[in-house]
Amino acid sequence: MTTLANKTLFISGASRGIGLAIALRAAADGANVAIAAKTDTPHPKLPGTIHTAAEQIEAAGGKALPIVCDIREEDQVEAAVKQTAEHFGGIDICVNNASAISLTGTLETPMKRYDLMNQINARGSYLVSQKCIPYLKESQQKGNNPHVLMLSPPLDMKPKWFGPHVGYSIAKYGMSLCVLGMAEEFAEDGIAFNALWPRTGIATAAINLIGGEEMMSHCRTPEIMADAAHIILTKPSRDFTGRFCMDDVLLHENGVNDFDQYAVDASKELWPDFFVPDDVPPPPGSMGNRSD
């Protein structure tokens, strides 16, 4: 199985960034994509709405369903998932991409910000998965290879990943704990649960807002995550589950050797992302001559 043609994906936070890139890669195969996000009208600082994303998905060859949805609200998620299943005739793939971040220490993190991160990252991913699972069980019965994908890190329990930003780390690792637990819980149902994480920073509008063009130039493009996600989502769901995948390692294992294609600026050193385990080295030559 190497295509997502006619598969239906429910993607949270797909109006821009990595979520949109995953949606566009699936659309190129002819997939159906529900864009579940909050941005209905243009954001003052971030480009893209669910409607512009839908236009791009349709232009790429897919079918789109834009849905305004705040994944903190159970009734909104339940309605969005039901609307997707009724519109496309089911759901085959759930991608938990929506995320909130605050790289602040304990004393600098207001509880409102802590709650936001945990409501969107850990609780939101749990909730979206929960509402999609009944439809994913039906997908398995139809032989449609159901998957749930979390954009979350490997469970590398090192103090250095927690000390600088405990609240954020708890929220992101909570997503990964869902992978660990749900992969086991739903193994007999044939639903795959996997996590995907980038080795480097990814050039998104949010990163541009934080660090501008200079930070962006040390990143890879969202397409590396989209290509890696495509590999995961086309793997047999009964066999490929409970995995914590690093984008470049997974791509290398599946025949990709040109990583410069994903660099924003191939002459610049790539800056590493958080949560990358020390014992998961990059593929040979994948970092060019910059930081191998």
C-alpha positions as CSV (number, residue, x, y, z in Angstrom):
1,M,0.0,0.0,0.0
2,T,1.7,3.1,-1.2
3,T,-1.1,5.6,-1.8
4,L,-3.7,7.4,0.2
5,A,-6.1,7.7,-2.7
6,N,-9.7,7.8,-1.6
7,K,-8.7,7.6,2.1
8,T,-10.3,10.1,4.5
9,L,-8.1,12.0,6.9
10,F,-9.2,14.0,9.9
11,I,-6.4,16.5,10.7
12,S,-6.4,18.9,13.6
13,G,-4.7,22.2,13.1
14,A,-4.3,21.8,9.4
15,S,-4.9,25.4,8.3
16,R,-1.1,26.0,8.1
17,G,2.4,24.5,8.8
18,I,3.0,20.8,9.2
19,G,-0.6,19.9,9.3
20,L,-1.3,21.6,6.0
21,A,1.8,20.0,4.5
22,I,0.6,16.5,5.5
23,A,-2.8,17.3,4.1
24,L,-1.3,18.5,0.8
25,R,0.8,15.3,0.5
26,A,-2.3,13.2,1.0
27,A,-4.3,15.3,-1.4
28,A,-1.7,14.6,-4.1
29,D,-2.7,11.0,-3.9
30,G,-6.4,11.9,-4.2
31,A,-7.3,11.7,-0.5
32,N,-10.2,13.3,1.3
33,V,-9.2,15.7,4.1
34,A,-11.1,17.3,6.9
35,I,-9.4,20.4,8.1
36,A,-10.4,20.8,11.8
37,A,-9.0,24.1,13.1
38,K,-10.0,27.4,14.7
39,T,-8.9,29.8,12.0
40,D,-12.1,30.7,10.1
41,T,-11.1,34.3,9.3
42,P,-7.5,35.5,8.6
43,H,-5.2,35.7,11.7
44,P,-3.5,39.1,12.2
45,K,0.0,37.5,12.4
46,L,-0.3,34.0,10.9
47,P,-1.2,33.2,7.3
48,G,-3.9,30.7,6.3
49,T,-7.5,29.8,7.3
50,I,-9.4,26.5,7.0
51,H,-10.8,27.9,3.7
52,T,-7.5,28.8,2.1
53,A,-6.2,25.3,3.2
54,A,-9.3,23.7,1.6
55,E,-8.5,25.6,-1.7
56,Q,-4.9,24.3,-1.7
57,I,-6.0,20.8,-0.9
58,E,-8.5,20.8,-3.8
59,A,-5.9,22.3,-6.1
60,A,-3.5,19.5,-5.1
61,G,-5.9,16.8,-6.2
62,G,-7.8,16.1,-3.0
63,K,-11.3,16.7,-1.6
64,A,-11.5,19.1,1.3
65,L,-13.9,19.7,4.2
66,P,-13.1,22.8,6.2
67,I,-14.6,22.7,9.8
68,V,-14.2,25.3,12.5
69,C,-13.3,23.2,15.6
70,D,-11.7,24.0,18.9
71,I,-10.3,20.7,20.0
72,R,-10.6,21.8,23.7
73,E,-14.4,21.4,23.3
74,E,-15.7,17.9,23.3
75,D,-19.0,18.7,21.6
76,Q,-17.2,20.5,18.8
77,V,-14.8,17.6,18.3
78,E,-17.7,15.1,18.3
79,A,-19.7,17.1,15.8
80,A,-16.6,17.7,13.5
81,V,-15.7,14.0,13.5
82,K,-19.4,13.0,12.8
83,Q,-19.6,15.6,10.0
84,T,-16.5,14.3,8.4
85,A,-17.7,10.7,8.5
86,E,-21.1,11.6,7.1
87,H,-19.6,13.8,4.3
88,F,-16.9,11.3,3.1
89,G,-18.5,8.0,4.2
90,G,-16.1,7.2,7.1
91,I,-12.7,8.1,8.6
92,D,-9.5,6.1,7.9
93,I,-6.8,8.3,9.4
94,C,-6.6,10.7,12.4
95,V,-3.7,13.1,12.6
96,N,-3.2,14.9,15.9
97,N,-1.2,18.0,14.8
98,A,-2.7,20.9,16.7
99,S,-0.4,22.1,19.4
100,A,0.3,25.0,21.8
101,I,3.8,25.9,23.0
102,S,5.3,28.1,25.8
103,L,9.0,27.5,26.4
104,T,8.8,28.9,30.0
105,G,9.9,27.7,33.4
106,T,7.6,26.8,36.2
107,L,7.5,30.3,37.8
108,E,7.1,32.0,34.4
109,T,4.2,29.9,33.2
110,P,0.8,31.2,34.3
111,M,-1.7,28.4,34.9
112,K,-3.8,29.7,32.1
113,R,-0.9,29.0,29.7
114,Y,-0.3,25.6,31.3
115,D,-3.9,24.7,30.9
116,L,-3.9,25.8,27.3
117,M,-0.9,23.6,26.4
118,N,-2.3,20.6,28.1
119,Q,-5.9,21.1,26.8
120,I,-4.7,21.2,23.2
121,N,-1.7,18.9,23.2
122,A,-2.4,16.0,25.6
123,R,-6.1,16.3,26.2
124,G,-6.9,17.4,22.7
125,S,-5.1,14.5,21.1
126,Y,-6.7,12.1,23.5
127,L,-10.2,13.6,22.7
128,V,-9.8,13.7,18.9
129,S,-8.5,10.1,18.9
130,Q,-11.3,8.9,21.2
131,K,-14.0,10.3,18.9
132,C,-12.3,9.0,15.7
133,I,-11.7,5.4,17.0
134,P,-15.2,4.1,16.4
135,Y,-14.9,5.1,12.8
136,L,-11.4,3.7,12.6
137,K,-12.7,0.4,13.7
138,E,-15.2,0.5,10.8
139,S,-12.3,1.4,8.5
140,Q,-10.4,-1.7,9.6
141,Q,-13.5,-3.8,8.9
142,K,-13.5,-2.4,5.4
143,G,-9.8,-3.2,5.0
144,N,-8.9,0.5,4.8
145,N,-5.7,0.4,7.0
146,P,-6.6,2.8,9.8
147,H,-4.0,5.0,11.5
148,V,-3.7,7.6,14.2
149,L,-0.6,9.8,14.0
150,M,0.6,12.1,16.8
151,L,3.1,14.9,16.1
152,S,4.9,14.3,19.3
153,P,8.4,13.2,20.6
154,P,10.0,9.9,21.5
155,L,9.6,9.1,25.2
156,D,13.2,9.9,26.1
157,M,12.9,10.6,29.8
158,K,15.9,12.8,30.2
159,P,15.9,15.7,32.8
160,K,17.3,18.1,30.2
161,W,14.1,17.8,28.1
162,F,11.9,18.8,31.1
163,G,14.0,21.3,33.2
164,P,13.7,24.4,31.0
165,H,10.0,24.1,30.2
166,V,8.2,21.5,32.4
167,G,4.7,22.5,31.4
168,Y,5.3,22.2,27.7
169,S,7.2,19.0,28.1
170,I,4.3,17.4,30.1
171,A,1.9,18.4,27.4
172,K,3.9,17.0,24.5
173,Y,4.9,13.8,26.3
174,G,1.3,13.4,27.1
175,M,0.6,13.0,23.4
176,S,3.3,10.4,23.2
177,L,1.9,8.5,26.2
178,C,-1.4,8.2,24.2
179,V,0.6,6.5,21.4
180,L,2.2,4.1,23.9
181,G,-1.1,3.2,25.6
182,M,-3.5,3.3,22.7
183,A,-1.2,1.2,20.4
184,E,-1.5,-1.5,23.0
185,E,-5.2,-1.0,23.8
186,F,-6.3,-1.2,20.2
187,A,-3.7,-3.6,18.8
188,E,-6.4,-6.4,18.3
189,D,-8.6,-3.9,16.4
190,G,-5.8,-3.3,13.9
191,I,-5.6,0.4,14.4
192,A,-2.1,1.8,14.3
193,F,-1.0,4.5,16.7
194,N,2.4,6.1,16.0
195,A,4.3,9.3,16.7
196,L,6.4,11.4,14.4
197,W,9.0,14.1,15.4
198,P,11.4,16.2,13.4
199,R,15.2,16.2,14.1
200,T,15.5,19.9,13.3
201,G,13.4,23.0,13.6
202,I,10.7,23.2,10.9
203,A,10.1,26.4,9.0
204,T,6.5,27.3,9.8
205,A,4.8,30.6,10.2
206,A,4.9,30.1,14.0
207,I,8.7,29.8,13.9
208,N,8.9,32.8,11.7
209,L,6.9,34.7,14.3
210,I,9.3,33.6,17.0
211,G,12.7,34.0,15.3
212,G,12.2,35.6,12.0
213,E,14.0,34.8,8.8
214,E,17.3,34.0,10.6
215,M,15.7,31.2,12.6
216,M,13.8,30.0,9.5
217,S,17.1,29.7,7.5
218,H,18.4,27.1,10.0
219,C,15.3,24.9,9.6
220,R,13.9,22.2,7.3
221,T,10.7,22.7,5.4
222,P,7.4,21.1,6.5
223,E,7.6,18.8,3.5
224,I,10.0,16.5,5.3
225,M,7.4,15.8,7.9
226,A,4.7,15.4,5.2
227,D,6.8,12.8,3.3
228,A,7.6,11.0,6.6
229,A,4.0,11.0,7.6
230,H,3.0,9.6,4.2
231,I,5.3,6.6,4.8
232,I,3.8,5.9,8.2
233,L,0.2,6.2,7.0
234,T,0.8,3.8,4.2
235,K,2.3,1.1,6.4
236,P,0.2,-1.9,7.3
237,S,-1.7,-0.8,10.5
238,R,-1.5,-4.2,12.2
239,D,2.3,-4.4,11.9
240,F,3.5,-0.8,12.1
241,T,2.2,0.5,15.4
242,G,3.5,1.8,18.7
243,R,6.5,3.4,16.9
244,F,8.2,6.7,17.7
245,C,9.6,7.8,14.4
246,M,12.3,10.5,13.7
247,D,11.6,12.1,10.3
248,D,15.0,11.7,8.7
249,V,15.7,8.2,10.0
250,L,12.3,7.0,8.7
251,L,12.9,8.5,5.3
252,H,16.4,7.1,5.1
253,E,15.1,3.6,6.0
254,N,12.7,4.0,3.1
255,G,15.2,5.0,0.5
256,V,15.5,8.8,0.8
257,N,19.1,10.0,0.7
258,D,18.8,13.6,-0.5
259,F,18.0,15.7,2.6
260,D,19.2,19.0,1.1
261,Q,15.9,19.1,-0.7
262,Y,14.3,19.8,2.6
263,A,16.7,22.6,3.8
264,V,15.4,26.1,3.7
265,D,19.0,27.2,3.1
266,A,21.4,24.3,2.4
267,S,24.4,26.5,3.3
268,K,23.3,27.0,6.9
269,E,23.8,24.8,9.9
270,L,20.6,23.0,10.8
271,W,19.4,23.8,14.3
272,P,18.1,20.7,16.3
273,D,14.6,20.4,17.7
274,F,13.8,19.6,21.3
275,F,13.4,16.0,22.5
276,V,15.7,14.3,20.0
277,P,17.3,11.3,21.8
278,D,21.1,11.2,21.9
279,D,21.1,7.6,20.8
280,V,19.2,8.3,17.5
281,P,21.9,9.7,15.2
282,P,21.1,11.2,11.9
283,P,21.5,9.2,8.7
284,P,25.0,9.4,7.2
285,G,25.4,12.6,5.3
286,S,21.9,13.8,6.0
287,M,23.1,16.9,7.7
288,G,25.5,17.8,4.9
289,N,28.8,19.2,6.1
290,R,27.1,21.4,8.7
291,S,26.5,19.4,11.9
292,D,26.8,15.7,11.3
